[in-house]
Amino acid sequence: MNNIKSMVLNDGSTLPSVAFGTVNVKGALGLYDVLNAIESGYRLIDTSTNYHNEGMVGEAVRRTAVPREELIISSKLPGAAHSYDDAIQMIQETLYRIGIDYMDKYLIHWPLPKQDQYVEAWQALVDAQKFGLIKTIGVSNFLPEHLDRIIEKTGVTPATNQIERHPYFNNKALVNENKKRGIVTEAWSPLGREINDVLENDTIISLAQKYDKKPAQVIGRWNIQNDVLFVVKASSPQHQKENLNLFDFELSDEDMKQIDSLDKGEPGRVEGQHPNEYEEYE
Ligand SMILES: NC(=O)c1ccc[n+]([C@@H]2O[C@H](COP(=O)([O-])OP(=O)(O)OC[C@H]3O[C@@H](n4cnc5c(N)ncnc54)[C@H](OP(=O)(O)O)[C@@H]3O)[C@@H](O)[C@H]2O)c1
């Protein structure tokens, strides 16, 4: 369906290069959005304990006609559960909430270096994978020093690192650091979550006109051509379809560079969430 390109991870598993994001996708309306997204062709659903919608995602898994084994459910460990025992129990609790007996993919949501428990949290994910509770393990918002520390302490490299990335904050150095370690980058808030106006940017609009595509599709394609997984939220069924329809055109090298040049560095972050400073201990 939609010829969505697959990405091969360092643990041998594969993921589609577009995921359906679920921030603020909640309750009965959210359920409708997720069911629509699956119907449109999304197979990878990105949730988190902190999104307060794992139960709804589980309801979508039960209601859709698409078999469980074709869906890839991904969730994230909250900051309050970074100790080893809490992390193992939170993974089990997430499975109960979603109503499935294994997670396809699971990430540590934030490193929270001030709390400094992300190494034991990572050990819990490594062990949960060994117990068969999770297929693919990864992290989110980890900087190179956090990655190196967990790799050194456990001998296990995350398969993915989900990080903030959109044209105003392209996070290129971290994308390259991930690549160097064999880690696939996933881009969160790739359209700037309507907090910034990247979809109205003149360069993006003129490229959309040039390729007869929508601005969001230009940004999606820029990620795909950088081997970055596009984690995008859309409630509108039309947006959902557009965001999957990225595989019948190719941006030139010059146009890729033009998008790279929109980067504003640190001030470009949507909500100033630097991974060494941002705290969520929910
Ligand atoms: N790991 C982390 O720390 C972290 C942090 C933030 C987000 N995330 C993940 O990343 C996902 C995506 O980020 P996000 O939800 O912040 O925002 P986003 O995907 O950057 O933007 C979503 C907004 O863009 C609009 N949109 C989507 N497709 C469009 C299109 N084709 N044309 C025009 N507008 C379009 C949506 O509108 P409609 O809804 O009206 O269609 C929605 O308002 C999240 O849902 C979550 O799964 C992870």
The ligand as an ORCA input file, in Angstrom:
! r2SCAN-3c Opt
* xyz 0 1
  N       9.670     11.739     21.441
  C       9.234     12.943     21.765
  O       9.704     13.562     22.729
  C       8.147     13.560     20.942
  C       7.836     14.921     21.083
  C       6.853     15.459     20.274
  C       6.185     14.650     19.350
  N       6.485     13.323     19.243
  C       5.814     12.418     18.262
  O       5.860     13.042     16.982
  C       4.538     13.123     16.477
  C       4.391     14.286     15.496
  O       4.648     15.521     16.123
  P       3.501     16.566     16.548
  O       2.235     15.840     16.842
  O       4.082     17.378     17.627
  O       3.304     17.522     15.319
  P       3.504     17.508     13.727
  O       3.312     16.128     13.197
  O       4.754     18.234     13.420
  O       2.299     18.449     13.282
  C       0.950     18.090     13.438
  C       0.117     19.227     12.874
  O       0.351     19.309     11.460
  C      -0.876     19.247     10.766
  N      -0.677     18.470      9.534
  C      -0.380     17.161      9.421
  N      -0.252     16.805      8.138
  C      -0.488     17.911      7.405
  C      -0.521     18.159      6.022
  N      -0.301     17.188      5.134
  N      -0.779     19.429      5.608
  C      -1.019     20.421      6.504
  N      -1.003     20.241      7.832
  C      -0.734     18.983      8.287
  C      -1.839     18.514     11.692
  O      -3.154     18.917     11.375
  P      -4.446     17.960     11.551
  O      -4.256     17.171     12.814
  O      -5.581     18.906     11.589
  O      -4.502     17.054     10.346
  C      -1.370     18.979     13.061
  O      -1.937     20.228     13.380
  C       3.689     13.253     17.742
  O       2.308     13.084     17.511
  C       4.341     12.194     18.596
  O       3.909     10.903     18.214
  C       7.469     12.775     20.032
*
